[in-house]
């Protein structure tokens, strides 16, 4: 409890502390998971990260739930879904910033681990991330096929975020952590290519993180936004079922916000399929 409150107070004073905390937690989680569960380390590490990070995010989640309660139960904001979505970022600034620093911290830690650790370690620690990344890349014949494949893969992930938020309230935290490790593997593979060309591992990891971030920034922003909206939609529906109030209105609001997440996914898939490859 003391440690959790200390982390909360530190991140409120300086939000960059959350990046450092996420970085350290990710490193410890992957090393611990590989030591205890080497065959399933790539998945167990994600659960370790979420379990450790959840107490630190508890206060942020309370803020999110208060907003959801206002959205669901306040007669002045009900039936105004468009306005609610447009003000989502303003109302949930702290939550969005927290998720952003979490994503960056986990991705950067994963990049360094993938760059510096031996290949024998990578086969177990990041096996599922590598399979997911290679499946997303695939052997595609045209941007249109790539667009469809990327969109439906991201749609599936957003639906998982929706369901997890509905049942547990941590959907966005889990999904963002998972996607950050996949991005870290992408950067790590790029860093290893730089190492093969003669760069030292430290410089290769930093360059891979910078260049990789620039290459995915355009589609990563709407994609992460979509996952966040999907989590909000699941939370709205969950709170409505719990309170058994305004059932029709809450379902409409939840559906509308989730559809806005789908719209963001369409934009992200279009950018990733048609624009990112030519940049």
NUGU-799422 format. One record per residue: x, y, z of N, C-alpha, C in turn. Coordinates in steps of 0.02 Angstrom, whole numbers, plus 50000, padded with zeros to 5 digits. Layout:
XYZXYZXYZ
...
END
This chain:
500414994050000500005000050000500435006350000
500965006350042501405012150046501755013249979
501985007649949502325008249884501855010849830
501235008449830500755010649781500605018149787
500515020449849500385027549860500995031749842
501585029049855502205032649837502255033549761
502105028249724502115028549651501595033649626
500995033449655500465038049635500675045349646
500945046849705501155053649720501725055849675
502185051249661502755052949618502525054449547
502065050449521501825051549452501395057849447
501065059749501500675066049501501135072049499
501725071549531502195077149531502555077549464
502735071849437503095071649373502865065549335
502495066649281502205061049244502735056549211
503345059149203503875055049174504065049249220
503915049849285504065044449331503685038149312
503105038949282502715033149261503065029549204
503405033249160503805030149108504365025949138
504715028849188505255025249220504995019049256
504435019849291504135014349327503925008749279
503615010549223503415005649173504025002049144
504555005749132505165002949105505454997749152
505514999449215505814994949265505364988749274
504714989849280504244984249290504274979449231
504324982049170504354977649111504984973449111
505544976449126506174972649128506144967049180
505914968849239505874963749293505364958349275
504804960349245504274955549228504514950449178
504854952649125505084947849074505634943249101
506094946049140506624941849168506344936849218
505874939049259505574934549308505154929149274
504764931249224504334926449189504754921149154
505314923249124505734918349089506074913649139
506234916249198506564912049248506084906849277
505444908849287504954904349319504574900249268
504354903549212503954900149161504284901249092
504844898149079505204899449016504804897948953
504384892848955504014890948896503444895848879
503194899348930502634903848919502804910948943
503444912648942503664919048970503354925048933
503254924348868503004929948829502304932048849
501904927348874501224928948897501214930448972
501574926449011501584927449083501854934349100
502344936649063502634943349076502104948849070
501654948049021501124953049013500684953349075
500504947549101500084947349161500464950149221
501114948849225501514951749279501494959349276
501584962049216501594969249207500924972249227
500384969249203499714971849218499564971449293
499744965849324499624964949396499994970249437
500624971449419501034976249456500814983349442
500624984749380500444991649361499744993549384
499304988649394498604990149410498524994349473
498874992849528498794997249586498995004449573
499525005449533499735012249516499215015749473
498845011849434498345014649390497655015049423
497615012649484496965012349518496645019249522
497035024249540496765030949546496535033649478
496915032049426496705034149359496065030749339
495995024349356495385020749340494785023449378
494895025749439494345028849477494105035049441
494585039149417494405045149380493995043449318
494205038149283493845035949224493145033649241
493075029949296492425027549317491955033249337
492235038449368491825044249386491565047649324
491985048049272491755050949209491215046649178
491315040049179490825035449151490155036049188
490195036549254489585037249294489215043649275
489585049049265489265055349245488955054649176
489315051249131489055050349063488415046149063
488405041049106487835036549106487225039349143
487345042749198486805044149245486615051449250
486975055849218486815062949220486355064649162
485765067049177485275068349125485495073749077
485985077849098486215083249054486695080849001
487035075349015487515072948965487265066848928
486745063448954486475057848917486175060248851
486185055948802485935057548734486395062648698
486985063748725487445068448693488105064848682
488065059048650488655054848643489205058248604
489025061748550489545064948509489935070048550
489565074148590489895078948631490325075448684
490065069848710490435066248762491085063448734
491055060648674491665057948643492155063548628
491915069148603492365074648586492705077548647
492365077148705492665079848767493015074448807
493055068448779493355062748814494075064148834
494455067048788495165068148801495275073648853
494855078748850494915084048899494735081548969
494215077548975493985075049040494465069849068
494795066149024495215060549046495945061649030
496165067849035496855069549017497355065249056
497265064749122497745061049163497765053649144
497185050849128497155043749109497515042649043
497395047048995497705046348929498465047048934
498695051948972499415052948980499725046849015
499375044249065499625038349100499705032449053
499195031149012499235025648963499795026948912
499895033148894500415034848845501105033248873
501235035448935501885034048965501975026648979
501435023248995501465015949003501675012748937
501365014748883501525011848817502255013148799
502485019348808503175021048790503665017148834
503525016848899503975013348944504035005948929
503465002748917503474995548901503804994248834
503654998448785503944997548718504694998548719
504935003548755505655004948758506014999348795
505734997048850506044991548887506064985148845
505524983748809505504977848765506024978348710
506114984448684506624985548631507314983948657
507484986548716508144985348744508254977948760
507744974848789507804967748805507904963548741
507524965048690507574961348627508254962548594
508534968348604509174970048573509764966848610
509754967048676510334965048715510344957648735
509764954648742509754947748767509944942748712
510214936948730510404931948681509804929248642
509944926648583509404924048541509034918248573
509384914248613509064908648647508534911048696
508634916848725508134919748771507534922148733
507644925248675507104928248637506594923148613
506824917148598506364912048572505814910348622
505944911348687505434909948736505094916148763
505494921448774505234927448807504764931448762
504884931248697504484935348651504174931248595
504054924848608503824920348554503144922448527
502664923848571501994925648548501984932548514
502404937148540502444943748508502734943148438
503234938848429503534937948363503034934648316
502664929748340502164926548297501614931448277
501404935548324500884940548308501134945648258
501744948048268502034952948223502114950148153
502364944148147502464941048081501794939448048
501294937748089500624936448061500324942748033
500434948348068500174954748044500514956747979
501174955647976501534957347915501304952747858
501384946047871501144941147823501464941747755
501194937847709501394938147639500824941247600
500814947747598500254951347568500414953347497
499904953447455499994954847384499814961947365
499424965447406499214972147388499024976047450
499054982747447498844986847505498134985547527
497684984047479496994982847498496924976647542
497304971347526497284965347567497584966847635
498124970647635498444972447698497964976647741
497604981247709497134985447745496604981147780
496324976347745495804972047774496084967947831
496674965147821496974960847872497134964847935
497434970747926497614974947984496984977148020
496474979247982495874981848014495534976448056
495454970448029495104965248066495514962748125
496174962748119496594960948176496504966048232
496534972548214496454977748265495744977848293
495254976248251494564975948274494484970448327
494804964848315494784959348364495084961548430
495654965048426495984967348487495544972448524
495224976948487494794981948519494194978648553
493944973248523493384969648553493594966248618
494214963748619494484960848680494534966248734
494754972248715494784977848762494094979548789
493604979348745492904980648764492664975548815
492774969148801492544963748846492904964048913
493554965048911493934965248974493714971149017
493584976848985493354982649022492654981449050
492254977849013491574976249036491584971849098
492024966749098492034961949153492504963949210
493074967149192493584968249243493794975649250
493674979749200493864986749204494584988149186
494954983049164495664983949148495824982449075
495334982849033495434980948963495964985048929
495924991648936496404996048902497114994748928
497184993648993497844992449022498164986148993
497774980748988498044974548961498214975148887
497754977948848497844978348776498424982948758
498484988648792499024993248777499694990148796
499714986548852500344983148871500534977948819
500054973948797500194968848747500444971948682
500114977148658500324980348596500994983748603
501144986348662501804989548672502364984448667
502254978348691502774973148685502854971148612
502314970948573502374969348502502774974748466
502634981048482503014986548453503744986048473
503864984148536504554983348559504924977948520
504584972548504504894967248463505044969848393
504584973848365504694976848300505314981248301
505374985448352505964989748358506584985548371
506514980248412507084976048427507364972548366
506924970148323507164967048261507524972148217
507274978248216507604983548178508294985048209
508334985048275508964986348309509474980848294
509244974648292509704969148276509964969648204
509564972348160509804973548092510354978748092
510274983948134510784989148140511424986248169
511354981648217511944978548247512324974448195
511954970948153512284966948100512664971348051
512454977748046512804982548003513384985948036
513514984248100514104986948133513984991648191
513374993548205513234998048260513274994248326
513474997848379513454994748445512724994048467
512594989448513511904987848531511534993848562
511884997848602511555003548633511315008548582
511765010448536511585015248483511045012248437
511105005748423510625002548379509925002648410
509885001248475509235001248508508915008148508
509315013248522509045020148523508825022348454
509245020948403509055022848335508435019048312
508405012648328507815008648309507185011348341
507245013348404506665016048439506445022648408
506925026948392506755033448363506475032748292
506835029048249506605028248180505965024148177
505925019048218505315015048219504715019048242
504815023248293504265027448318504025032148264
504495035048227504305039648173503915036048118
504095029748106503765026148051503065023848069
502925022748133502265020248152501825025548186
502095031548196501735036648234501065038248203
501035038848137500425040948104499845036148117
499975029648114499425024948125499375022648197
499915023548237499895021348307499435025648349
499425032248335499015036848375498265035148369
497985034748308497265032848304497135025748328
497615021348321497515014348342497465013948418
497925017048454497905017048527497285020748551
497105026148517496495029748535495885025248530
495865021148478495305016548469495265011548526
495835008948548495825004148603495585007548667
495785013748677495565017348736494805018448734
494545020448676493825021348669493445014848679
493725009348654493395002848663493355001148737
493895002748774493885001648846493355005848881
493295012148860492795016648888492085013948874
491975011648813491325008948795491145002948838
491624998448849491494992748892491354994848963
491704999948987491595002349055490905005449063
490685009149012490015012249014489475006849018
489535001748976489044996348977489054992549043
489654991449069489724987949133489384991649189
489504998149193489195002149245488445002349238
488205002649176487485002749165487154996249187
487464990549172487194984149194487204983649270
487734986249300487794985849373487244990049407
487114995949380486625000449411485914998949388
485844995349332485184993849304484775000149292
485095005349269484755011649256484895013849184
484395017049153484485019949087484755014749038
484485008549040484765003049002484805004648927
484255007148898484255008548826484755014048809
484755019448848485205025048834485935022948841
486085018948892486765016848903487015012348847
486585007748825486775003448768486905007648706
486495012748695486595017148637487255020948643
487395023548703488015027248713488625022748704
488585016748734489145012148730489265010148657
488725008648621488795006748551489085012448509
488855018548522489095024248484489835025448495
490055024848558490765025948573491185020348543
490925014148546491305008748515491345009648439
490815011948409490835013348336491325018848320
491395023648364491905028848353492605025748357
492695020648400493325017048403493455013348337
492925010348309492995006948244493195011848190
492915017848193493105023048144493845024748149
494105025248210494815026548220495225020648192
494985014548201495345008748175495365008748099
494825010948067494825011547994495355016447971
495395022148005495895027247988496605024447998
496705021048055497365018348070497575012948019
497105008648001497255003347952497405006247884
497035011447864497155014647799497855017747798
498035021247852498705024347855499245019047853
499155013647892499665008547896499745004747830
499195003847793499214999947731499445004147671
499215010447668499335014447608499845019947615
499935022547675500365028447684501035026647715
501015022847770501645021147806502165017747761
501965012947718502485009647676502865014247629
502565019947611502915024447563503285030147597
503235030447664503595035847699504325033947709
END
